[in-house]
Amino acid sequence: MTAPRRDAVPEAVARYSARHMAFFDFMFTRFFGRHMRAVRVPHWGLPPAALAAPDAGMPLIILANHPSWWDGVAFMLLSRRLFPGRRMFIPMEAAALDRYPFMKRLGVFGVEMGSARGAVAFVRTAQGVLADPNHMIWMNVPGRFADPRERPLPVAPGVARLPEMAPEAMVIPLALEYPFWTERAAEMLAAFGPPVQAAELLALDRDARTARIGAMIEATMDRLAEDAVARDPARCSVIVQGQEGMGGVWHAWRHLRALLRGERFDPRHAQVVRQQVTREVSGG
């Protein structure tokens, strides 16, 4: 296969619009706030500040599991807040992207699955994107939805080729999970694992490289699962805060009652449970 030119500007880069990205970040944030409780990243799972900065001097390859439809929203919210100044690009099945053409202005580029032509186009686009050290590619490695407990983690064909596109890049595993804790809405949990230089992965043959990539993400998923089971918000940094409490008439009534009593209103269901337990223990 002929290597694509590094100086070629792919369509994904030419179509990218910072104005569209800012607008849809606003819309995705509002949508998230209505339907999810919070984006939480464990303190251990925050990306290294030196790599998050746009002047790090190297592109990034973020490789994630694929547990839910919400992954695309997670990519948007996390990239905008934890990697400010960098541009994110995401490969997506071409047939699916045709249903959401606006995404082409957000750095999403189509990949024709299961064909040699599609493989060549993917390589050309990925190499062109990663030629800029301020760019990053985010990708769900399974190529299909996969439960976060599924082992081994599926790794789609072609993922192992990404380090070849930019040996100077840093590869960072990302784990995603969406558990329900104590509130009506689910949590969006995300954690970044230890980064690995693409050049280090290139020292392996493709089969071994595929296994190493899967193991990196699995290790991050396993550690994130411990935080999901612990249900302790204090372990995490809140990246985006969504709605808490039940909402509706009950929410309004509790708020009014707190005002009439001169109390601070806390909409969380967990807070209501703690208050009830306290009254029962104290005999109130």
DOFITI-887477 format. One record per residue: residue in three letters; x, y, z of N, C-alpha, C, CB in turn. Coordinates in pm, whole numbers, padded with zeros to 5 digits, always signed. Each point is the difference from the previous one (the first is absolute). Glycine has a CB too. Layout:
REM DOFITI-887477
AlaXYZXYZXYZXYZ...
REM end
This chain:
REM DOFITI-887477
Met+00085-00119+00000-00085+00119+00000+00089+00125+00000-00185-00125+00123Thr+00154+00217-00211+00079+00122-00008-00033+00091+00117+00007-00019-00249Ala+00096+00067+00316-00022+00088+00117-00055+00134-00046+00186-00113+00125Pro-00290+00167-00063-00055+00128-00037+00095+00114+00034-00229-00092+00033Arg+00220+00199-00105+00084+00116+00026-00034+00062+00133+00020+00041-00244Arg+00081-00007+00323-00022+00061+00130-00046+00145-00013+00173-00150+00097Asp-00147+00216-00212-00037+00139-00013-00139+00018-00061+00241+00056-00022Ala-00307-00169-00011-00135+00011-00055-00098+00038+00110+00056-00170-00177Val-00145+00266+00149-00100+00043+00098-00127-00080-00024+00099+00233+00014Pro-00137-00322+00076-00120-00082-00021-00127+00084+00009+00122-00197+00094Glu-00228+00144-00150-00128+00069-00001-00047+00028+00143-00058-00112-00217Ala+00085+00019+00311-00045+00020+00138+00058+00127+00059-00019-00246+00026Val+00145+00277-00057+00064+00120+00053-00055+00124-00070+00208-00131+00052Ala-00229+00121-00184-00052+00114-00075-00142+00037+00043+00145-00067-00192Arg-00225-00033+00228-00140+00025+00038-00015+00047+00144-00066-00172-00165Tyr+00166+00148+00248-00011+00030+00143-00034+00147+00022+00165-00183+00051Ser-00261+00208+00038-00043+00137+00029+00001+00022+00151-00143+00005-00209Ala+00228+00085+00256+00005+00032+00143-00131+00060+00046+00247+00036-00016Arg-00313+00040-00070-00129+00061+00036-00106-00108+00020+00061+00208-00128His-00066-00305+00036-00095-00109+00016+00031-00082+00125-00029-00009-00249Met+00156-00014+00275+00039-00076+00118-00046+00069+00128+00197-00090-00126Ala-00179+00220+00134-00042+00074+00120-00152-00005+00017+00200+00152-00025Phe-00273-00140-00086-00146-00003+00007-00049-00136+00047-00012+00170-00184Phe+00065-00278+00125-00048-00133+00037+00050-00043+00137-00008-00059-00242Asp+00120+00113+00285+00043-00025+00137-00104+00058+00097+00243+00004-00070Phe-00291+00115+00040-00105+00062+00082-00126-00087+00000+00093+00230-00052Met-00134-00276-00068-00122-00079-00011+00015-00136+00069-00053+00117-00216Phe+00168-00182+00196+00023-00130+00063+00005+00013+00152+00125-00076-00204Thr-00069+00186+00253+00008+00022+00144-00140+00016+00059+00227+00107-00027Arg-00312-00030-00041-00139+00017+00047-00074-00133-00003-00001+00237-00084Phe+00019-00312-00024-00067-00129-00013+00046-00094+00110-00019+00031-00249Phe+00149-00034+00273+00054-00084+00107-00060+00040+00135+00213-00029-00131Gly-00219+00159+00158-00048+00048+00128-00144-00039+00029+00156+00186-00023Arg-00235-00207-00080-00140-00039+00019-00016-00150+00024-00067+00191-00144His+00165-00270+00101-00020-00145+00000+00100-00078+00086-00093+00029-00225Met+00203+00032+00263+00101-00071+00080+00035+00081+00123+00092-00110-00208Arg-00036+00044+00308+00027+00069+00127+00130+00079-00004-00125-00179+00117Ala+00235+00118-00163+00128+00070-00001+00101-00079-00083-00048+00100+00227Val+00144-00028-00284+00118-00063-00057+00105-00001+00111-00052+00077-00241Arg+00096-00197+00278+00096-00014+00110+00125-00073-00051-00188-00003+00171Val+00303+00058-00135+00128-00063-00033+00073-00026+00132+00013+00115-00229Pro+00020-00239+00261+00078-00026+00122+00129+00081-00002-00098-00232+00015His+00143+00271+00103+00120+00083+00007+00119-00068-00067-00085+00100+00213Trp+00093-00232-00202+00111-00071-00063-00014-00004-00152+00022-00138+00207Gly-00145+00161-00258-00028-00018-00142+00000+00128-00082-00130-00193+00067Leu+00174+00305-00007+00011+00123-00077+00121-00008-00094-00109+00131+00187Pro+00100-00076-00307+00113-00008-00093+00116+00087+00048-00158-00044-00189Pro+00282+00006+00159+00114+00083+00040-00010+00140-00059+00143-00206+00015Ala-00123+00306+00067-00013+00138-00046+00095+00031-00114-00071+00066+00230Ala+00188-00127-00228+00100+00028-00104-00048-00047-00137+00179-00021+00171Leu-00261-00084-00175-00051-00050-00127-00130+00069-00039+00108-00219+00046Ala-00185+00264+00053-00127+00065-00030+00020+00135-00068-00101-00116+00195Ala+00214+00181-00172+00025+00132-00057+00023-00010-00151+00099+00076+00218Pro-00146+00022-00294+00018-00004-00146+00144+00020-00045-00230+00083-00020Asp+00315-00034+00107+00140+00024-00038+00091-00113+00046-00042+00245+00014Ala-00014-00365+00007+00079-00114+00045+00097-00048-00107-00188-00066+00148Gly+00162+00102-00273+00092-00034-00108-00021-00137-00060+00158+00145+00110Met-00270-00211-00078-00026-00132-00057-00150-00023-00009+00218-00088+00094Pro-00265+00020-00197-00143-00033-00009-00035-00110+00100-00003+00066-00243Leu-00126-00084+00267-00048-00101+00094-00094-00097-00070+00023+00164+00190Ile-00019-00288-00144-00094-00103-00046-00070-00052+00125+00143-00065-00205Ile-00272+00094+00218-00079-00042+00116-00081-00122-00041-00012+00238+00093Leu+00035-00350-00028-00067-00126-00035-00090-00044+00115+00194-00066-00150Ala-00325+00055+00121-00100-00025+00104-00079-00127-00026-00015+00245+00036Asn-00047-00295+00071-00100-00105-00016-00128+00061-00056+00101-00134+00192His-00205+00054-00210-00121+00051-00069-00126-00056+00066+00129+00019-00216Pro-00161+00025+00340-00113-00059+00070-00136+00058-00035+00158-00043+00179Ser-00165+00162-00242-00130+00066-00008-00008+00102-00113-00024-00034+00244Trp-00100+00068-00279-00027+00111-00093+00059+00130+00052-00211-00114-00075Trp+00223+00127+00206+00049+00123+00061+00148+00025-00025-00174-00029+00173Asp+00246-00065-00231+00145+00016-00017+00034+00124-00083+00024-00248+00017Gly-00102+00274-00121+00027+00119-00081-00013+00128+00079-00081-00125-00197Val-00020+00130+00285-00016+00117+00088+00117+00008+00097-00252-00015-00020Ala+00295-00100+00070+00115-00003+00091+00124+00055-00069-00097-00199+00118Phe+00122+00160-00242+00115+00051-00073-00004+00152-00009+00009-00214-00132Met-00126+00268+00099-00014+00145-00014+00028+00070+00133-00169-00035-00182Leu+00103-00008+00289+00012+00068+00128+00141-00011+00057-00242-00045+00042Leu+00302-00073-00051+00133-00020+00056+00107+00074-00080-00074-00223+00086Ser+00066+00215-00217+00104+00063-00082+00001+00150+00016-00021-00185-00163Arg-00097+00246+00171-00010+00145+00009+00049+00053+00134-00192-00008-00157Arg+00177-00073+00263+00034+00050+00133+00137-00046+00050-00242+00002+00048Leu+00285-00118-00093+00127-00052+00049+00115+00016-00100-00130-00161+00135Phe+00097+00191-00260+00103+00020-00102-00027+00131-00074+00031-00250-00026Pro-00042+00363+00097-00035+00127-00066+00109+00042-00098-00130+00068+00203Gly+00085-00018-00317+00095+00045-00101+00037-00105-00102+00086+00153+00168Arg-00110-00279-00136+00026-00106-00097-00126-00027-00083+00171-00103+00155Arg-00152+00053-00276-00112-00036-00085-00017-00151-00001+00039+00204-00143Met-00164-00246+00164-00031-00142+00004-00059-00045-00133-00039+00015+00248Phe+00080-00135-00292-00054-00062-00120-00040-00143+00035+00142+00146-00152Ile-00255-00192+00095-00057-00129+00036-00038-00077-00126-00084+00094+00218Pro+00135-00216-00236-00048-00082-00111-00136-00061+00034+00237-00050-00066Met-00323+00040-00035-00136-00052+00019-00040-00074-00128-00061+00189+00161Glu-00015-00294-00146-00046-00074-00117-00071+00095-00096-00024-00211+00138Ala+00065+00208-00265-00049+00097-00099-00151-00001-00012+00213-00027-00124Ala-00274-00092+00126-00146-00008-00014-00070+00069+00116+00026-00216-00124Ala+00030+00202+00246-00060+00067+00116+00021+00150-00007+00039-00206+00137Leu+00079+00248-00182+00029+00143-00008-00091+00070-00101+00237-00048+00063Asp-00278-00024-00167-00090+00059-00100-00132+00045+00062+00106-00144-00175Arg-00143+00085+00288-00125+00038+00068+00019+00125+00086-00070-00240+00001Tyr+00195+00275+00028+00030+00116+00083+00105+00087-00069-00057-00130+00210Pro+00023+00190-00323+00103+00073-00078+00062+00118+00075-00123-00066-00203Phe+00052+00123+00302+00056+00113+00074+00128-00039+00074-00230+00092+00025Met+00245-00222+00004+00117-00045+00075+00129+00017-00079-00146-00162+00119Lys+00135+00173-00251+00120+00020-00080+00067+00133+00030-00101-00142-00177Arg+00024+00237+00232+00056+00129+00041+00063-00007+00138-00171+00114-00140Leu+00154-00231+00207+00051-00018+00136+00122-00092+00004-00231+00036+00085Gly+00289-00063-00201+00119-00084-00004-00029-00148-00016+00106+00169+00139Val-00231-00206-00162-00034-00141-00021+00017-00032-00148-00164+00002+00195Phe+00233-00111-00225+00020-00038-00139-00046-00143-00022+00194+00159-00019Gly-00248-00184-00099-00058-00130-00032+00104-00104-00037-00202+00119-00074Val+00174-00243+00112+00086-00113-00034-00088-00106-00064+00162+00049+00191Glu-00128-00087-00311-00072-00107-00070+00050-00133+00053-00030+00143-00208Met-00057-00215+00276+00040-00123+00069+00010-00117-00097-00109+00085+00209Gly+00206-00173-00183+00008-00126-00071+00046+00007-00144-00174-00071+00148Ser+00246+00175-00185+00048+00010-00138+00143+00053+00000-00235+00039-00085Ala+00311-00078-00017+00137+00048-00014+00002+00150-00023+00070-00222-00092Arg-00166+00271+00015-00007+00143-00026-00023+00077+00129-00088-00046-00229Gly+00000-00008+00314-00027+00066+00128+00122+00000+00090-00237-00068-00020Ala+00313-00041+00018+00120-00008+00083+00103+00102-00045-00044-00243+00039Val+00061+00258-00171+00095+00099-00053-00043+00141+00039+00054-00154-00192Ala-00184+00182+00178-00051+00134+00033+00019+00030+00149-00168-00017-00187Phe+00146-00084+00273+00018+00019+00144+00145+00033+00032-00190-00157+00045Val+00282+00082-00104+00142+00024+00024+00038+00141-00046+00048-00246-00026Arg-00095+00283-00093+00035+00132-00054-00053+00112+00091-00004-00096-00233Thr-00121+00082+00277-00058+00105+00084+00069+00005+00136-00221-00029-00117Ala+00242-00085+00180+00063-00004+00132+00140+00058-00006-00135-00202+00059Gln+00210+00168-00162+00136+00052-00009-00001+00150-00024+00078-00221-00089Gly-00171+00270+00009-00009+00144-00023-00040+00076+00125-00059-00048-00235Val-00034-00010+00314-00044+00064+00124+00116+00007+00100-00235-00083-00038Leu+00304-00028+00055+00104-00008+00102+00129+00070-00041-00099-00214+00072Ala+00104+00267-00195+00117+00077-00041+00012+00130+00079-00019-00100-00228Asp-00092+00146+00284+00000+00122+00082+00013-00039+00147-00142+00123-00172Pro+00244-00074+00242+00019-00040+00141-00110+00048+00093+00242+00005-00044Asn-00327+00087+00000-00111+00046+00084-00127-00083-00019+00098+00228-00011His-00093-00325-00078-00117-00082-00029+00002-00127+00084-00007+00092-00233Met-00111-00150+00246-00012-00129+00069-00114-00079-00063+00090+00098+00215Ile-00073-00227-00223-00104-00091-00048-00055-00076+00120+00110-00022-00228Trp-00243+00023+00241-00069-00077+00104-00074-00113-00071-00024+00202+00156Met+00033-00322-00104-00058-00115-00070-00049-00105+00098+00150+00044-00195Asn-00269-00099+00170-00049-00116+00074+00060-00125-00064-00218+00119+00065Val+00304-00187+00007+00075-00109-00064-00082-00125-00032+00195+00087+00120Pro-00307-00119-00047-00068-00125-00035-00062+00000-00140-00045-00028+00241Gly+00007+00146-00292-00069+00002-00128-00146-00038+00011+00215-00054-00107Arg-00261+00025+00226-00140-00030+00029-00024+00028+00147-00012-00178-00182Phe-00115+00184+00223-00029+00016+00141+00044-00125+00077-00194+00153-00055Ala+00257-00132+00169+00049-00111+00081-00016+00035+00148+00165-00068-00182Asp-00226-00022+00257-00019+00021+00143+00136+00019+00068-00212-00139-00004Pro+00221+00229+00103+00129+00023+00065+00055-00121+00075-00066+00236+00020Arg-00017-00339-00001+00050-00122+00065+00049-00105-00101-00160+00044+00188Glu+00138-00020-00316+00041-00099-00101+00151-00011-00006-00208+00048-00132Arg+00258-00172+00140+00143-00026-00009+00022-00122-00090+00041+00101+00231Pro+00059-00102-00317+00088+00116-00025-00074+00111-00074+00196-00154-00006Leu-00148+00275+00022-00059+00113-00069+00020-00017-00150+00041+00151+00200Pro-00147-00144-00281+00020-00009-00145+00082+00120-00050-00219-00125-00023Val+00308+00099-00069+00080+00105-00063-00018-00013-00151+00171+00003+00191Ala-00232+00098-00252-00033-00006-00142+00126-00001-00086-00214+00120+00047Pro+00207-00187-00163+00113+00004-00094+00032+00144-00039-00063-00228-00087Gly+00188+00259+00078+00041+00135-00040+00045+00086+00116-00155-00018-00186Val+00108-00013+00308+00040+00080+00116+00151-00006+00021-00225-00043+00107Ala+00282-00076-00126+00144-00016+00022+00084+00077-00100-00048-00224+00093Arg-00015+00272-00201+00075+00076-00100+00016+00147+00039-00084-00158-00174Leu+00003+00205+00267+00005+00142+00034+00138+00046+00046-00239-00017+00063Pro+00310-00058+00022+00135+00046+00037+00094+00015-00120-00033-00112+00218Glu+00007+00036-00324+00084+00011-00120-00019+00135-00069-00013-00248-00028Met-00104+00308+00048-00031+00126-00066+00080+00116+00060-00228-00086-00050Ala+00267+00072+00176+00073+00108+00068+00085-00059+00112-00183+00166-00055Pro+00302-00214+00024+00086-00060+00103+00033+00095+00114+00095-00142-00177Glu-00107+00274+00153+00030+00098+00104-00118+00023+00094+00160+00108-00157Ala-00275-00167+00127-00121+00022+00079+00007-00072+00135-00131+00026-00212Met+00044+00019+00304-00021-00070+00125-00136-00068-00006+00146+00165+00128Val-00150-00290-00085-00124-00078+00001-00050-00007+00143+00073-00137-00203Ile-00201+00176+00224-00057+00006+00134-00127-00086+00005+00096+00233+00037Pro-00102-00333+00050-00124-00079+00014-00106+00080+00077+00135-00214-00006Leu-00260+00191-00030-00113+00067+00066-00107-00103+00032+00049+00217-00121Ala-00093-00218+00246-00109-00089+00043-00124+00083+00027+00164-00163+00100Leu-00279+00111-00145-00128+00067+00019-00099-00098+00063+00044+00152-00199Glu-00128-00099+00287-00103-00081+00065-00112+00092+00044+00170-00172+00077Tyr-00293+00120-00072-00117+00084+00030-00088-00066+00106+00006+00091-00235Pro+00040-00098+00359-00078-00066+00105-00106+00093+00060+00199-00145+00050Phe-00302+00083+00004-00097+00073+00083+00046-00011+00144-00193-00045-00162Trp+00199+00159+00230+00035+00001+00141-00125+00026+00084+00235+00080-00054Thr-00245+00036+00113-00112+00027+00092-00106+00092-00059+00159-00032+00186Glu-00138+00082-00306-00093+00096-00059-00077-00060-00117+00152+00184+00073Arg-00252-00111-00118-00082-00043-00114+00084-00017-00126-00195+00118+00100Ala+00291-00027-00121+00083-00002-00120+00129-00076+00024-00099+00219-00069Ala+00154-00273-00038+00125-00076+00009+00121+00092+00008-00108-00186-00129Glu+00218+00129+00175+00128+00070+00002+00075-00031-00131+00011-00012+00256Met+00067+00107-00303+00094-00026-00109+00139-00004+00061-00150+00112-00175Leu+00205-00232+00187+00133-00016+00057+00101-00019-00113-00097-00102+00212Ala+00209+00171-00203+00105-00009-00100+00135+00003+00068-00147+00111-00172Ala+00243-00185+00118+00134-00001+00058+00103-00026-00110-00091-00082+00222Phe+00198+00160-00218+00111-00017-00094+00110-00080+00069-00056+00219-00118Gly+00108-00317+00046+00107-00081+00053+00136+00058-00034-00146-00199-00019Pro+00254+00132+00063+00135+00049-00028+00027+00006-00150+00078-00096+00218Pro-00022+00207-00267+00030+00013-00143+00120-00085-00039-00094+00231+00003Val+00094-00270-00130+00109-00080-00056+00042+00064-00132-00085-00214+00112Gln+00213+00221-00136+00047+00055-00126-00034-00094-00114+00186+00120+00120Ala-00233-00060-00231-00031-00081-00118+00122-00078-00046-00175+00167-00068Ala+00292-00107+00079+00123-00067-00041+00023-00128+00080+00097+00222-00065Glu-00138-00223+00192+00014-00121+00082-00090-00111-00052+00056+00142+00200Leu-00177-00106-00242-00092-00099-00055+00049-00052-00134-00189+00111+00119Leu+00257-00027-00194+00050-00040-00131+00111-00104+00009-00061+00226-00084Ala+00118-00241+00202+00102-00103+00018-00061-00140+00000+00138+00163+00130Leu-00271-00171-00121-00071-00127+00002-00057-00030-00139-00055+00031+00244Asp+00038-00158-00276-00072-00030-00125-00148+00032+00022+00167-00182-00064Arg-00245+00183-00043-00138+00049+00010-00087-00083+00093+00024+00086-00229Asp-00006-00216+00229-00080-00082+00092+00032+00032+00145-00007-00182-00173Ala+00136+00192+00204+00040+00032+00137-00042+00143+00035+00196-00159-00018Arg-00190+00248-00079-00041+00139+00022-00149+00007+00030+00183+00080-00153Thr-00262-00157+00078-00144-00004+00025-00029-00049+00141-00042-00042-00243Ala+00112-00062+00285-00019-00053+00136+00042+00101+00105+00038-00231-00087Arg+00069+00303+00062+00048+00101+00097-00101+00114+00012+00239-00058-00055Ile-00295+00101-00056-00100+00108+00004-00122-00045+00079+00081+00088-00223Gly-00128-00210+00196-00115-00051+00074+00029-00009+00149-00069-00126-00202Ala+00189+00080+00238+00036-00014+00141+00008+00135+00069+00126-00209-00056Met-00075+00312-00013+00008+00134+00057-00139+00053+00037+00206+00044-00135Ile-00300-00062+00043-00135+00050+00025-00070-00083+00107-00013+00083-00237Glu+00032-00215+00232-00061-00087+00101+00047+00036+00141-00015-00183-00170Ala+00144+00208+00186+00054+00036+00132-00064+00128+00051+00217-00113-00056Thr-00237+00209-00034-00065+00126+00040-00146-00023+00033+00158+00128-00145Met-00226-00213+00067-00140-00034+00028-00014-00069+00135-00042-00020-00246Asp+00132-00072+00276-00007-00073+00127+00016+00095+00118+00092-00205-00112Arg-00001+00300+00100+00021+00092+00111-00119+00096+00013+00250-00016-00034Leu-00307+00058-00079-00119+00086+00005-00117-00074+00062+00081+00125-00203Ala-00091-00255+00176-00110-00079+00057+00003+00003+00152+00005-00148-00202Glu+00114+00153+00261+00011+00008+00146-00064+00129+00051+00211-00137-00008Asp-00192+00247-00064-00062+00126+00040-00151-00003-00022+00213+00119-00055Ala-00257-00187-00051-00143-00011-00025-00068-00076+00112+00042+00007-00247Val+00022-00115+00294-00057-00080+00108+00002+00076+00132+00075-00208-00118Ala+00029+00288+00140+00013+00075+00126-00107+00106+00016+00244-00042-00007Arg-00294+00099-00103-00105+00104+00005+00039+00118+00088-00170-00179-00038Asp+00294+00218+00032+00049+00109+00084+00039+00119-00087+00082-00166+00172Pro-00167+00268-00181+00032+00117-00083+00129+00070+00041-00242+00029-00037Ala+00284-00045+00164+00121+00066+00047+00125-00052-00071-00111+00035+00221Arg+00101-00151-00283+00114-00055-00072+00024+00071-00134-00045-00221+00110Cys-00053+00299-00152+00001+00050-00137-00003+00153-00007-00115-00208-00069Ser+00165+00258-00043-00018+00141-00037-00125+00009-00088+00252+00048+00014Val-00336+00051+00012-00120+00022-00081+00039+00088-00119-00154-00023+00203Ile+00138-00029-00323+00034+00073-00121-00120+00080-00051+00170-00175-00057Val-00288+00113+00063-00125+00068-00036-00105-00045+00101+00060+00012-00250Gln-00133+00083+00306-00105-00031+00096-00135-00001-00070+00134+00101+00187Gly-00207-00209-00173-00135-00009-00055-00103+00024+00108+00081-00160-00174Gln-00203+00112+00147-00111+00024+00092-00002-00106+00109-00132+00107-00184Glu+00105-00064+00306-00014-00092+00112-00142+00007+00054+00245+00025+00057Gly-00288-00130+00010-00135-00003+00053-00099-00052-00103+00059+00189+00149Met-00186-00195-00109-00103-00056-00085-00054+00098-00102-00059-00149+00184Gly+00067+00279-00153-00058+00099-00089-00152+00005+00016+00189-00035-00161Gly-00253+00118+00080-00146+00006-00001-00060+00060+00125+00005-00197-00145Val-00131+00157+00173-00076+00057+00112+00065-00034+00134-00211-00016-00136Trp+00257-00108+00152+00062-00041+00127+00123+00084+00030-00086-00233-00034His+00166+00257-00068+00120+00082+00015-00040+00142+00045+00120-00137-00178Ala-00221+00194+00112-00044+00137+00034-00055+00006+00143-00051+00043-00243Trp-00025-00147+00283-00057-00001+00135+00110-00008+00107-00207-00110-00092Arg+00305+00024+00071+00109-00011+00096+00078+00131+00010+00015-00246-00048His+00003+00312-00067+00072+00128-00001-00077+00104+00080+00100-00054-00224Leu-00233+00061+00202-00083+00097+00073+00001-00030+00149-00145+00028-00203Arg+00135-00156+00239-00003-00036+00141+00131+00040+00070-00155-00191-00054Ala+00267+00171-00016+00129+00040+00058+00006+00151+00021+00110-00197-00112Leu-00162+00273+00015-00001+00146+00015-00083+00042+00119+00031+00024-00247Leu-00148-00085+00264-00088+00036+00110+00062-00034+00136-00197-00037-00150Arg+00279-00065+00153+00066-00039+00124+00133+00072+00022-00111-00220-00022Gly+00152+00299-00077+00129+00067+00011+00117-00094-00015-00108+00164+00145Glu+00087-00276-00217+00104-00100-00019+00062+00011-00139-00119-00151+00161Arg+00239+00101-00172+00067-00007-00130-00059-00117-00078+00215+00102+00093Phe-00257-00077-00216-00062-00104-00080+00106-00086-00068-00200+00147-00037Asp+00189-00277+00056+00090-00096-00065-00088-00095-00080+00177+00018+00185Pro-00171-00015-00319-00092-00081-00081+00035-00148-00006-00039+00203-00132Arg+00152-00244+00185+00045-00137-00018-00087-00100+00076+00231+00086-00033His-00262-00197-00032-00076-00106+00064+00077-00058+00116-00112-00052-00217Ala+00243+00037+00204+00082-00056+00107-00010+00084+00126+00156-00094-00170Gln-00168+00225+00154-00013+00089+00115-00131-00025+00073+00140+00171-00117Val-00249-00197+00041-00130-00030+00062+00010-00129+00080-00120+00117-00188Val+00184-00218+00133+00014-00127+00070+00079+00017+00129-00011-00121-00219Arg+00121+00200+00212+00081+00022+00120-00081+00072+00108+00206+00010-00143Gln-00287+00088+00103-00081+00073+00098-00102-00094+00066+00029+00211-00134Gln-00091-00300+00054-00098-00093+00057+00066-00097+00098-00136+00019-00210Val+00254-00070+00173+00071-00091+00089+00039+00070+00129+00086-00127-00199Thr-00043+00252+00190+00041+00077+00117-00118+00019+00095+00176+00118-00137Arg-00293-00087+00078-00120+00020+00085-00041-00129+00068-00077+00183-00150Glu+00087-00297+00077-00039-00128+00060+00094-00039+00113-00097-00071-00220Val+00228+00094+00201+00097-00035+00102-00016+00087+00124+00157-00075-00179Ser-00189+00205+00155-00013+00092+00113-00138-00005+00064+00168+00146-00109Gly-00260-00221+00047-00133-00012+00055-00088+00117-00034+00097-00132+00182Gly-00055+00217-00281-00079+00115-00039-00111-00036-00097+00199+00141+00036
REM end
